Amino acid sequence: MTITILGIIISALITNNIVFSQTLGICPFLGVSKKLKSAAGMGLAVTLVMTVSTLFTWVINKYVLLNLDMGYLRVIVFILVIAGLVQVLDILLKKFLPALYNAFGIYLALITTNCAVLGTAMLFGGDAPADIVTTFVTALFTGLGFLMALAVMAGVRERMETAHIPRFFKGFPIALLAAAIMAMAFFGFSTFSLGG
Amino acid sequence: MDKMDKKMLKRTALGGILDNPVFVLVLGMCPLIAVSTSFMDALLMGVSTAIVLLLSNVAISALRKITPSAVRLPIYLMVVATLVTILQMFLDKYIPDFYASAGRFIALIAVNCIILARAEAFAGKNDVLSSLVDAASMGLGFIVAIAILGGVRQLLGDVLGISIFTAPAGGFIALGLLMALFNAALFFAKGYAARREARKTRREARRSAKTVKEEAL
C-alpha cells in the first residue's frame, strides 16, 4: 500500500505532471508565472480547489450520476460543483482565514475556469471511478505538481527579466521555449516507475 | 448602420488576426498543445471549439439584457457547458475516432478561456450581429493557429521522424517558435502599413504645398 501510494505521488508530481505531461492548466501557467509570489498564490489556490472539488465530484459521480445512468450530464454538473465550491471557499476563507485569502488574491475566483481542475475531476469522475484514497492522493499531488511547475517557471522567468532576449521572442515565445526545456526534463522521467 | 458602426464591425472582423486568440491574447493553450499532434485532429479540435464559441457568443449576446451581472459567469458557464454536452454526443456518434483521441479535451472546451474571454469581453456587452462577427473571426483565428501547429508538428514529428515534436515538449517548442514568427510578421506588416501611410501624408503635403504656390502665382 505504501509503495502504491508513493508510486501515485511520484506519478502525479513528476512523470504525469499536470502541466508538462498532461498539458493542462497552461493558461495560468503562462499567465501567472512572472513573479514567484503570485505563482505561489495561484498554485496553492489550485491545489486547494482541485483536491476539494475532485472529492466532491467523485462522490457525486459515483453515487448520483452513475446510479441514475446520467453520465452525459457530467460536464454541466462538474462545472456547477466547481463554480459553487469556489464561491463557498471564497466566502469561508474571507471570513475565517483572511491572511490566506489575501495570499490567494484574485486567483481563487479565476480557478472556476481552470481546465486543470475540471480535467482532474473528469479523470476521476469517469464511468469506472478509482477508489477514494487514490483519488484524494492523486488530486492533492497533481495540485502540488502544478504549484511546483508554476514556482519553477516563475524562478526562470524572474531571471529572464534581466537577460537579453531577441525582440520577437520577448514575453510568451521565450516562456514557451523555457517551458519546452522543462517539459523535456520531465519527459526524461517518463520511463521511471515505482510499484505501479 | 452609420459609418462608426461599420468601422467597429470591420475592426471586430479583423480581430482574428490583430487580436489572434492564440498568438496575441495567448488563450486556449491547453487543447492547442494537447490536441495538435496531427493536422486532422488539430483541425477538428479547432472547428469544434469555433462552433461552440460561435453558438455561445450568439446565445450570450441574445440573453445579455436579461442576465443579472452578479451571476453572469455561472450563466455563461451553463450555456457553454450545455453546448459542449451536445457537441460531445454529436462527435461520439459521427466522428468516434476523433472523439476517442481528443478524450478529455472535448469536455474541457467548456472551460476554454477563449470562449469565456469573448463572452465576458464582447458578447455580454454587444449586439448579436457584432458578437457573431467577433466569434466567427476569433474562431477562424483559432482554427488557423491550431491547424498550422498541428501541420508543423505532424510534419516534423511523424514525417521527418523528430519524435520530440509529438511529445508535449515539442508542442511548447513549435508554439513558441510560431508565436515569435507571428510577432515578426505582425511587426513588419505594421511597419509597412505605417511607412505607406507616411508616404501618403508626405505626398498630400507636397500636393497641397504645390496648390498653394500655384494659387499665389
HADDOCK unambig.tbl for C-alpha pairs under 7 A between the chains (distance, minus, plus):
assign (segid A and resid 20 and name CA) (segid B and resid 168 and name CA) 6.62 0.50 0.50
assign (segid A and resid 21 and name CA) (segid B and resid 168 and name CA) 6.27 0.50 0.50
assign (segid A and resid 23 and name CA) (segid B and resid 30 and name CA) 5.79 0.50 0.50
assign (segid A and resid 23 and name CA) (segid B and resid 33 and name CA) 6.71 0.50 0.50
assign (segid A and resid 23 and name CA) (segid B and resid 34 and name CA) 5.89 0.50 0.50
assign (segid A and resid 23 and name CA) (segid B and resid 168 and name CA) 6.76 0.50 0.50
assign (segid A and resid 24 and name CA) (segid B and resid 30 and name CA) 5.30 0.50 0.50
assign (segid A and resid 25 and name CA) (segid B and resid 30 and name CA) 6.50 0.50 0.50
assign (segid A and resid 26 and name CA) (segid B and resid 29 and name CA) 5.79 0.50 0.50
assign (segid A and resid 26 and name CA) (segid B and resid 30 and name CA) 5.60 0.50 0.50
assign (segid A and resid 27 and name CA) (segid B and resid 27 and name CA) 6.41 0.50 0.50
assign (segid A and resid 27 and name CA) (segid B and resid 28 and name CA) 6.99 0.50 0.50
assign (segid A and resid 27 and name CA) (segid B and resid 29 and name CA) 5.93 0.50 0.50
assign (segid A and resid 75 and name CA) (segid B and resid 81 and name CA) 6.22 0.50 0.50
assign (segid A and resid 75 and name CA) (segid B and resid 85 and name CA) 6.81 0.50 0.50
assign (segid A and resid 75 and name CA) (segid B and resid 107 and name CA) 6.34 0.50 0.50
assign (segid A and resid 76 and name CA) (segid B and resid 78 and name CA) 6.60 0.50 0.50
assign (segid A and resid 76 and name CA) (segid B and resid 81 and name CA) 5.25 0.50 0.50
assign (segid A and resid 76 and name CA) (segid B and resid 82 and name CA) 6.50 0.50 0.50
assign (segid A and resid 113 and name CA) (segid B and resid 111 and name CA) 5.02 0.50 0.50
assign (segid A and resid 114 and name CA) (segid B and resid 111 and name CA) 6.75 0.50 0.50
assign (segid A and resid 115 and name CA) (segid B and resid 108 and name CA) 6.25 0.50 0.50
assign (segid A and resid 115 and name CA) (segid B and resid 111 and name CA) 5.91 0.50 0.50
assign (segid A and resid 119 and name CA) (segid B and resid 104 and name CA) 6.77 0.50 0.50
assign (segid A and resid 119 and name CA) (segid B and resid 108 and name CA) 6.76 0.50 0.50
assign (segid A and resid 168 and name CA) (segid B and resid 180 and name CA) 5.12 0.50 0.50
assign (segid A and resid 168 and name CA) (segid B and resid 183 and name CA) 5.65 0.50 0.50
assign (segid A and resid 168 and name CA) (segid B and resid 184 and name CA) 5.76 0.50 0.50
assign (segid A and resid 169 and name CA) (segid B and resid 180 and name CA) 5.21 0.50 0.50
assign (segid A and resid 173 and name CA) (segid B and resid 176 and name CA) 4.19 0.50 0.50
assign (segid A and resid 173 and name CA) (segid B and resid 177 and name CA) 6.53 0.50 0.50
assign (segid A and resid 173 and name CA) (segid B and resid 179 and name CA) 5.72 0.50 0.50
assign (segid A and resid 173 and name CA) (segid B and resid 180 and name CA) 5.70 0.50 0.50
assign (segid A and resid 174 and name CA) (segid B and resid 176 and name CA) 6.58 0.50 0.50
assign (segid A and resid 176 and name CA) (segid B and resid 172 and name CA) 5.40 0.50 0.50
assign (segid A and resid 176 and name CA) (segid B and resid 173 and name CA) 6.55 0.50 0.50
assign (segid A and resid 176 and name CA) (segid B and resid 176 and name CA) 5.03 0.50 0.50
assign (segid A and resid 177 and name CA) (segid B and resid 172 and name CA) 6.23 0.50 0.50
assign (segid A and resid 177 and name CA) (segid B and resid 173 and name CA) 5.27 0.50 0.50
assign (segid A and resid 177 and name CA) (segid B and resid 176 and name CA) 5.64 0.50 0.50
assign (segid A and resid 179 and name CA) (segid B and resid 172 and name CA) 6.61 0.50 0.50
assign (segid A and resid 180 and name CA) (segid B and resid 169 and name CA) 4.50 0.50 0.50
assign (segid A and resid 180 and name CA) (segid B and resid 170 and name CA) 6.75 0.50 0.50
assign (segid A and resid 180 and name CA) (segid B and resid 172 and name CA) 4.95 0.50 0.50
assign (segid A and resid 180 and name CA) (segid B and resid 173 and name CA) 5.55 0.50 0.50
assign (segid A and resid 181 and name CA) (segid B and resid 169 and name CA) 6.97 0.50 0.50
assign (segid A and resid 183 and name CA) (segid B and resid 168 and name CA) 6.97 0.50 0.50
assign (segid A and resid 183 and name CA) (segid B and resid 169 and name CA) 4.98 0.50 0.50
assign (segid A and resid 184 and name CA) (segid B and resid 169 and name CA) 5.57 0.50 0.50
